[in-house]
Amino acid sequence: MNGTDGAMAQRPPTGSRAVAIGGGHGLARALAALPSVVEQVTAVVTVADDGGSSGRLRRDLDILPLGDLRMALTSLAPSTLLAELVGYRFPRGELAGHSLGNLMLVALQERSGGDVTRALDDLAGLLQVPGRVLPCTTEQVGLFAATGAGAVSGQAAVAATPRLERVWLEPADPEGHPEVVSAIEQADLITLGPGSLYTSLLPNLLVPDVARAVVAATVPVVLVANLRQQPGETEGMSLIDHLDALHQHVPGIRIDALILHDGPAPRGSGAPLTGTDEELAPWVGRTLRANLLDGRDGHAPKILAELLRGVLTLP
């Protein structure tokens, strides 16, 4: 779903800015909502992915994984033929599994002397994106996890492993993208998620510069809770367990508002994530509840937009 689709036509406040942190399909839902809430959106995207087309290009060309970055761009873009083509995935031959948008970003990056930020900005311009998409760091990082049975390495393996005890990046202290830090410092609203806790959200916040900027923020920080436990990485984890893991990995983080699904149980495997106001009070400033299902078993951007609009505070 593109950011300008649907009935979200309300004009956002002039000069308002939001930063959305995450990755994958979950972040795409937040990005589809935010252009109707604020005038400028910056997506901060994990770069720990090592699977699929992104992983193949990363190994072959020694570049950052591009899939989540490309998905964020198309989520913010108006619905056009170009946006549709950027999301096209080749079904057969040597290109099978590759996204055209990933290959476009490779070409733009090579055209700009290896500058991934310029490549993302160039494609954003072509797609008429109302904002920017940035990697949390431009350094190559790997994602690792500890379990009771030992260590797990690689984003794809971590995603498939239940009962994770903690996750970390190697190297442990990659430099945060300076423009990401600046965007967080200038934001009027910061959103975390929805998306995979250990493989989409936390890899951004494990970059020390990014974590420090979020912890120091004085604007509302909103966590959009997942609809359900995720088979593999959050299997068996309650919503309180999610919040505890977030605080354990990012000491000092403050969640001003939690957006939580309150409606029919989502389809698919994984128990719904729920919690009473009393249970959640020690962890979050306030809880906003709504039926978030969009009819395709995901977060509805229009409903997200309405809730985020109520959280946004401007000077």
C-alpha positions in Angstrom: 0.0 0.0 0.0 1.4 3.4 -0.9 1.5 6.3 1.4 -0.9 8.5 -0.5 -3.5 5.7 -1.2 -6.9 5.6 0.4 -8.9 8.3 2.2 -6.1 9.8 4.2 -6.3 13.3 2.6 -6.1 15.5 5.7 -3.4 18.1 5.3 -0.6 17.7 7.9 0.6 20.6 9.9 3.1 22.8 8.1 6.7 21.9 8.9 5.8 18.8 10.9 8.3 15.9 10.9 8.3 12.3 12.0 10.9 9.6 12.1 9.7 6.0 11.7 12.1 3.3 12.8 12.0 -0.4 11.8 12.1 -2.5 8.7 10.2 -4.9 6.4 6.4 -5.1 6.0 5.7 -3.7 9.5 7.5 -0.4 8.9 5.7 -0.2 5.5 2.4 0.1 7.4 3.6 3.0 9.5 5.0 4.7 6.4 1.7 4.3 4.6 0.0 6.2 7.5 2.5 9.0 8.3 2.3 11.2 5.2 -1.2 12.3 6.2 0.0 13.0 9.8 3.2 15.0 9.1 4.6 17.0 6.2 8.1 15.3 6.3 8.7 11.6 7.0 12.2 10.0 7.5 12.3 6.2 7.5 15.2 4.7 9.5 15.8 1.2 8.2 17.7 -1.8 9.5 20.6 -3.0 7.4 21.2 -6.4 9.1 19.2 -8.4 6.5 21.1 -11.3 4.9 18.4 -13.3 3.1 16.7 -13.2 -0.3 17.6 -10.8 -3.0 19.2 -8.4 -0.4 21.4 -11.1 0.9 22.5 -12.2 -2.6 23.4 -8.7 -3.6 25.1 -8.0 -0.3 27.4 -11.1 -0.7 28.0 -10.5 -4.4 28.7 -6.8 -4.4 29.7 -6.1 -0.7 26.9 -3.5 -0.4 24.3 -2.8 2.2 21.1 -4.9 2.0 18.6 -3.0 -0.1 15.3 -4.7 0.2 13.9 -3.0 3.3 15.2 0.3 2.1 13.4 -0.2 -1.3 10.2 -1.3 0.4 10.2 1.8 2.6 10.5 4.0 -0.5 7.6 2.4 -2.3 5.5 2.6 0.9 5.9 6.3 1.0 5.6 6.9 -2.8 2.3 7.8 -4.6 0.8 5.0 -6.5 2.3 5.1 -10.0 3.5 2.7 -12.6 7.1 3.5 -11.6 6.4 2.6 -8.0 4.8 -0.7 -9.1 7.8 -1.5 -11.3 10.2 -0.7 -8.4 8.4 -3.4 -6.4 8.5 -6.0 -9.3 10.2 -9.3 -8.5 11.6 -11.4 -11.3 10.0 -14.9 -11.3 12.5 -16.9 -13.4 16.0 -17.1 -14.8 19.2 -15.8 -13.3 17.3 -12.8 -11.9 14.7 -15.0 -10.2 13.9 -13.6 -6.7 15.5 -10.2 -7.4 13.5 -7.0 -7.1 13.8 -4.5 -9.9 14.0 -1.8 -7.3 17.0 -3.4 -5.6 18.8 -3.5 -9.0 17.9 0.1 -9.6 19.4 1.1 -6.3 22.5 -0.9 -7.1 22.8 1.0 -10.4 22.1 4.4 -8.7 24.7 3.6 -6.0 27.4 2.7 -8.6 26.5 5.8 -10.6 27.1 7.9 -7.5 30.4 6.4 -6.6 29.1 4.0 -4.0 27.0 6.6 -2.0 23.9 4.7 -0.9 22.4 7.8 0.7 22.5 9.6 -2.7 21.1 6.6 -4.4 18.2 6.5 -2.0 17.6 10.2 -2.4 17.7 9.9 -6.2 15.2 7.1 -6.3 13.0 9.0 -3.8 13.0 11.9 -6.2 12.0 9.7 -9.1 9.2 8.3 -7.0 8.1 11.7 -5.6 8.5 10.5 -2.0 7.4 13.0 0.6 10.5 12.5 2.8 13.6 10.4 3.0 14.6 6.8 3.5 17.9 6.3 5.3 19.9 3.3 6.6 20.5 3.3 10.4 24.2 2.9 9.6 26.2 2.7 6.4 28.6 0.1 7.9 28.2 -3.6 7.2 26.8 -5.2 10.3 25.8 -8.7 11.2 23.0 -9.7 13.6 23.7 -12.4 16.3 21.6 -13.8 19.1 22.1 -15.8 22.3 19.8 -18.7 23.2 19.8 -21.3 25.9 21.3 -23.7 23.3 24.0 -21.4 22.1 24.6 -18.5 19.7 22.8 -17.9 16.4 24.3 -15.9 13.6 22.6 -14.0 10.7 19.3 -12.2 10.4 17.5 -15.1 8.6 18.6 -17.6 11.3 17.7 -15.3 14.2 14.2 -14.7 12.7 13.5 -18.5 12.7 14.8 -19.1 16.3 12.4 -19.1 19.3 13.3 -18.2 22.9 16.0 -15.7 22.1 17.7 -14.2 25.2 19.4 -11.2 23.6 20.6 -10.0 20.2 23.6 -7.9 19.2 25.4 -6.4 16.2 28.9 -7.1 15.1 30.7 -4.8 15.1 29.0 -3.7 18.3 29.4 0.0 17.8 28.8 0.9 14.2 28.5 4.7 13.6 25.0 5.9 13.2 24.1 7.6 10.0 24.6 11.3 10.9 21.5 12.4 9.0 19.4 9.8 10.9 20.6 11.3 14.2 19.8 14.8 12.9 16.3 13.7 11.8 15.5 12.2 15.2 16.7 15.4 16.9 14.5 17.5 14.7 11.4 15.2 14.8 8.0 16.1 16.2 7.1 12.4 16.5 9.1 9.1 16.6 7.4 5.8 15.8 8.9 2.4 16.5 7.4 -0.6 14.6 5.3 -2.4 13.9 7.5 -5.3 12.8 9.7 -8.1 13.9 11.1 -7.2 17.3 14.5 -8.8 17.1 15.2 -8.6 13.4 13.5 -5.3 12.3 13.2 -3.0 15.2 16.1 -3.7 17.6 18.9 -3.8 14.9 18.3 -0.1 14.4 18.3 0.7 18.2 21.5 -1.4 18.7 23.3 1.3 16.8 24.5 3.4 19.7 24.1 6.8 18.1 20.5 6.0 17.1 19.7 4.6 20.5 21.1 7.7 22.3 19.1 10.0 20.0 15.9 8.2 20.7 16.5 8.0 24.4 17.3 11.8 24.5 14.2 12.8 22.5 11.7 15.0 24.2 8.9 14.5 21.6 6.4 11.6 21.7 7.9 8.2 21.1 5.2 5.8 20.0 5.5 2.0 19.8 3.1 0.4 17.4 2.6 -3.1 18.8 2.5 -6.1 16.6 -0.8 -7.9 16.1 0.5 -11.2 17.3 3.5 -13.3 18.4 5.8 -14.1 15.5 6.5 -17.8 14.9 10.2 -18.2 15.5 11.7 -15.1 17.1 8.9 -14.0 19.4 7.1 -17.3 19.8 5.7 -17.6 23.3 6.4 -13.9 24.2 3.7 -11.8 25.7 3.3 -8.1 25.0 5.0 -7.4 28.4 7.9 -9.7 27.3 8.2 -7.5 24.1 8.4 -4.4 26.2 10.9 -5.9 28.7 13.1 -7.0 25.8 13.0 -3.5 24.3 14.0 -2.0 27.7 16.7 -4.6 28.3 18.3 -3.8 24.9 17.8 0.0 25.0 18.3 1.1 28.6 16.5 4.4 29.3 14.1 4.2 26.4 10.8 5.9 27.0 7.5 4.8 25.4 5.0 7.7 25.6 2.3 5.9 23.8 1.6 2.3 22.8 -0.8 1.6 19.9 -2.5 -1.7 20.5 -5.0 -3.8 18.5 -8.4 -4.1 20.1 -10.7 -6.1 17.9 -11.1 -9.5 16.2 -8.2 -11.9 16.6 -5.9 -11.7 13.6 -5.7 -14.7 11.3 -2.6 -16.9 11.1 -0.3 -18.5 13.6 0.9 -16.7 16.7 -1.1 -15.7 19.7 -2.5 -12.1 19.7 -0.6 -9.5 21.7 -2.8 -8.0 24.4 -2.5 -6.4 27.8 -4.6 -4.6 30.3 -4.0 -0.9 31.2 -2.9 -1.9 34.7 -0.3 -4.4 33.3 1.0 -1.9 30.8 1.1 1.2 33.0 4.7 0.6 34.3 6.0 0.3 30.8 4.2 3.0 28.7 2.8 6.5 29.2 -0.6 5.6 27.8 -2.2 2.9 25.7 -4.3 3.7 22.6 -6.6 0.9 21.5 -8.4 0.4 18.2 -9.4 -2.3 15.7 -6.2 -2.1 13.6 -7.0 -4.9 11.1 -7.1 -3.8 7.5 -9.0 -6.8 6.0 -5.7 -8.3 4.9 -4.5 -9.3 8.4 -2.2 -6.3 8.8 -2.2 -2.8 10.4 -4.7 -0.5 8.7 -2.8 2.7 7.7 -5.9 4.9 8.0 -6.5 3.8 11.6 -2.8 4.2 12.4 -2.9 7.7 11.0 -5.9 8.7 13.2 -4.2 7.5 16.3 -0.8 9.0 15.5 -2.4 12.3 14.7 -3.8 12.3 18.3 -0.3 11.8 19.7 1.5 14.4 17.6 2.3 17.5 19.6 3.8 20.6 18.1 5.3 23.7 19.7 
